[in-house]
Amino acid sequence: MTEGRIERATTTPLTNRIAGSLRQIDRVILATIAILLLLIPLSIAQFTESLLFTLRSLLFISPFLAASVVIGAGAKATGADNQIAIMLQGRQATAITLAAIFGALSPFCSCGVVPIVAALLAAGVPLAPVMAFWIASPIMDPEMFILTAAVLGLPFAIAKTLAAIGMGLLSGFATWALSGRESFAAPLLAKAGGCGSCCGKKNAPAAPEPIVWAFWREPERRMQFRAEAGAVGIFLGKWLTLAFLIESLMIAWIPGETVATWLGGDAWWAIPAAVLVGVPAYLNGFAAIPTVAALLDMGMAQGAAMAFMVAGAVTSLPASMAVFAIARKPVFAWYLLMGLGGSLAAGIAWQIVS
């Protein structure tokens, strides 16, 4: 009995310390580590490939992510976010239209645009124009247009651009029509892992204040910029790392030939299946273009190819996880609905005219 009591007395504090340490570790980081550790005994080759894939994907997206984080943090530090919010309070139709067009022309991917969206919503910008920009932005940009035209043809590139603008307009005006709903009143989560502008309740636009573009001259604004950029960068970085890791496993276990078999031919279910398959696939990068070209050569239908690319851009696993981390559940569900519905419509329309 004495030895048992001594053993419990000596091991309980250690166990408590370990449990306390585990509780302090972020669940997203813990999940990433757990997946990597599980891969080692299962397949060291897949562990290596998944690790390299994740690192390469993070390296590819890093310029876009860095630019969006700097813009988002800079908007907050300069006070430009409040000015934008005030300007977009009225003339919703104009704001939605401009947001959809600008989104289709902007260089931000579905993940890189998240900090900007979060900053605008936190500043009180209405959800409708933000949703229009949010949906349209990852589908097309000038560089992608050129590469898409070169590999898949100019008509496909033009159709994809029109799909981006059309989906942005549809999402924006549909959100505007439902803007009176309580579930859309506060789009952002009250807390999202301590992520700066990604957190907190939506603030009402404050009274107009002059924008301080040279924010680095004021210590308080410099601190705000550093805190915002660091918090948002870490927040998105950990979620994207986990998403890319999961994606690497999906690519390994679902080969392209299988996807082409599912989506080939003129079956009625080819386009809806392309939308669903495109959801977990991260296909808004330039690597998607040769991938889709290869799938077309293997028999994928034109409409399915369009739906596949658009759905992969808007509702890819990394993008969805980033949106899920910052948005309330009704807004997240609405984002997915707009992305999936728009992708289905784009695929059907392109199948009819191609």
N, C-alpha and C positions, 0 to 999 in steps of 0.2 A: 504493500500500500504506500509505504513511504517513497519507494523508488518511483512508483507511478505518479505520485504527487510531484516529486522532484522533476520527473521528465516533462509533465504537463506545465509545470511552472517555468521550465527553461525553454520549452518549445513554443509556448503560447505567445510570448512577446515577439519572437522571431516571425511566427506565422502572421501576427498582426501587422508587423512591419512590412512583410511581403504583400499582404492584402492591401495595406494602405498605399504602397508603391504602385500596385496594379491599378488601384482606383484613380490614381493621379495621372496614369497614362491615358492619353486620348484614345477613345474607342476606335476611331478610324485608323490611327497608327497601329494600334494593337491588332486590328483585323488584318492589316497589310502584313505585319510581321508573322502572324499566325499562318496566313496562306503560304508565305515563302517557306516557313519552317515545315509545313505539311508537304510541300513539293519535294523537299530534299530526299526523304525516304521513298517517295512514290516514283520520282524520276528526276535525277540530277540534271539530265539534259534539258528537261522542260523547265526546271528551276533556272538554269542559266539563260535559256531562251526568253523566259518571261521577264527575268531581271533586265536583260539587254533591251527587250521590247519596251519595257516601261521607261527605261532611261532614254532611249531614242525618242519615244513619244513626248516625254517631258522636254527634251532638248528642242524638238520641233516646235512645240507650242510655246516655249519660253519667251520668244520675242513678242508674240501677241499678248500673252499673259502679262508680261512686264509693262507693255504699253498701256493696257487697259487698267492695270493697278495704278500706274503713275497718273493717268488721266483721272481716274476716280478719286484718288487721294488729293490730286491737285485741285479738282473741282471743289472738294470740301475745304481745303486749306485756303483757297482764294476767296471762297464765298460764292463761287459761280453756280454751285448747285441750287442755292436758294433763288438766284436770279432766273435760272432756267425754269424752276418750278413755277415762279410767278408768271413768266411769259406763257407757259403752256396751260395755265388754268383756264383760259378762255379759248374760243375758236377751236374746239375739239376736232372738227372735221379737217381743218387745215393742218393741225398738229399731227393727226393720224396719217394723213396723206404724206406729209413731209417726212415723218418718221419711217414709214414703209419704204419710201424711195431712198432716203439716206441709209437706211439699214441695208438695203440691197447693194449699195455702192461702197459700204464701209468695209475695212479690212479685218474686222474682228470676227473670230470664230465663235461657236456657241458657248465655249467655256470662257474665253477671254472677255466676252461682253458682259458676263455676270457681275463683276464689280461695278461697272458703269450703271447697269440696271439697278443694282442695289442702292447705289449712291443717289440716283435720281428718285427712286421710290422713297428713300429715307428723307429726301428733301421735300417731298410732297408733290412730285410730278404725278398727274393722274395715271392710273394703270393703263388706260386705253392706248395712248400714244406710245407708252413704254412697251406694251405688249406688241404693238405693230413693229417697233424697232427690234425687239427681242426675237421675234419669229423670223423676220426678214434678214437680219444681219448674217447669220451663219451660212445661208444658202448660196450666196454669190458675192464675189468681189471682183475688182478689175483684173487682177492677176489670174484668178481662177477662170474668169471668162475667156481670156486669151488661151489658156491651156486647154480648157474644155473644147473650144472651137477647133483647136489644132488636132486634138485626139478624137473627139466624138462628133465633130462637125459644127459648123456655125449655126444651123437650125436648132440643134440640141442646146447650144449655149444660150441662144436667144430665148428659147422656151424656158430654160431653167431660170433666167433672169426675170422673165415675166411671172414665173411661178413664185419667185421670192417676193416681188412687189405685190402680187395678188394675194398671197398668203398673209403678208403684213397688213394689207388693207382689210381683209376678211377678219383677221384676229383683232385688229384695232377697233373696227366698227361693231363687231359682235361684243367685245368687252365694253364698249361705250354703252351699248343697249342694255347691258346688265350691270352697269356701274352703280346702280342704286342698291344692289344687294349688300347685305351686311358682311357677307363672306369676302367681299372685295374691298371693304373699307380700309383694312390694314393688311396689305399684301405680305409684308415681311414678318418673319418670326421675331418674337420678343427677344429670343436669344438664339444664336447660331454658333456656339463654340467660341464666343469672344472674338468676333471677327469685325470689329470696327463698324464701318458703314453697312456691312451685311447684317448687322444686328439692330435691335431697337425698334420701337414702334415708329410708324410713319409720322413724321412731324408735319405740322401744317406750315406752309410757307410763311416765313417771317417777313417783317416789314422790309422793304427794299433797302439794302445797304450797299455802299460802293464796293466793287470787286477789287481786291488787292492782288494784282497779278504778280508782283515781286514779293511773294509771301515769305521767301527765305530771309528777307530783311528783318522780320519780326520773329523773335524766339518762340513765342507761343504758337504761331502758325507753322513754324518749322517742326516743332514737336508734334503738332497735330498731323502734319504730313507724314512724318516718319512713323508715328504710331498707326496711322490709317493704312499706309502702304505695307508695313510689316505684318499687321494683323490680317489684312485681306490676302496678302501673298501666301502666308502660312496656311490660312484657312483653305484657300483654293488648291494650294499645292498638295496638301495631304489627301483631299478628296480626289483630285485628279490622279494621284499616284495609285490609290486603291482602284479607281475605275480602269486605268490602263492595265493594271495587273490582271484584273478580272477579264478584260478584253483579250489579253494575250492567251488566256486559257480557252476562251471561246473560239478564237481563230485556230488554235491548235486542234480543237475537238470538233469543229464544224468547217471542213475544208470547202474551198470555193466551188469544186465540182458538185458537191452536195447542194450548195445554194443554187447553182445554175440548174440543177435537176428540178428543184422545187419551183423555180421561177421561170423556167423555160416554156416555150410554146404559147398558145393563145387561150389557154384555159381561163375560165372566168375568175378563178381564185388566184391567178398569177400576180395581179397588182395588189390585192389586199395582203397576200402573203409577202410581197416585197416590202410593204409598209411595216409589217410586223417583224420581218427579219432585219429591216434597216434600223429598228429601234435600238438594239444593243450594239450595233456596229458603228465604230467611230469613222465615218466616211465623209467628214467635212473638210478634211485636209486634201492636199494636192495628190496624195497617194491614192485617193479614191478614183481619180480619173482613169489611170491605166487599169485599175482593178475592175471597174465597170466595163471598160473596153474589152477586157478578157472575158468577162461574163457574157457580154453581147456576142462575142465570137463563139461561145459555148452554147448559144441558143436562147439567152434571156430575151424576153420581149421588150420592145422599146418603152412601152408604158411602165413595165415593171422596173426597167433601168432608171427611169425618171423618179418613180416613187421611191425606189431604193436609195438613190442619192439624196433626195430631199429629206426623207425620213431620217436617214443617217446623220444628216447635217443638224437637224433641229432637235431630235429626241435621242441622240446617241447616248450610250451609257454614261460617259463622263459629263456630258451636258446635263442629263437628267439628274445625276447625283448632285451636281453643283446647284441646280435649281431647287432640288428637294431640300438641300441644306440651308437655303436662305428664305424660301417662300413658305407661306402657310399652305396647308393641305388643299384647300379649295382652289387656290391660285395655281399650285403645282398640277392638280388634276386638270384645270382649265388649260394650262400651258400644253400638257400632253394631248388633250383633246384637239386643240387648235393645230398642233403639229401633225398629228396623225390624220385628222380630217383634211387638212390642206394637202398633205402628201398624197392621200388617196385621190383627191380631186385633180391634182397636178398629173398624176400617173394616168388616170382615165382620159383626161383632156389630150395629153400627148399621144396616147395610143390611138385616139380617134383621128387626130390630124396628121400623124406621121405615116 
